[in-house]
């Protein structure tokens, strides 16, 4: 089955994944692969504006990796960073952080 998009991980997203236990990291990466093949909002959901989130639940913890679509390549999603979600809504500070990383990336700062 063909992927609908590719995923590029920014340094903060890679660091987040590397700090997780192996089983959690594998589950997140497996869910990202599933999201690349399907249009499932339980796995990849639009938040606000141009920000999206990869969603994974593992052992009653909600893990999120924020992302945005590349302007240069229509089939490329760039993951900005990750966090463990502890509230019902995605924290505004995390969305703002993702937007700042996105803006820096698009301006050529990264």
Protein Blocks (a to p, Z undefined) as FASTA:
>chain_A
ZZfbdcdddfklmmmmmmpcfklmmmmmmmmmmmmmmccfkloccfbhjbccddddeehi
acdddddddfklmkbccdfbdcddfbfbdcfklmmmmmmmmmmmmnopZZ
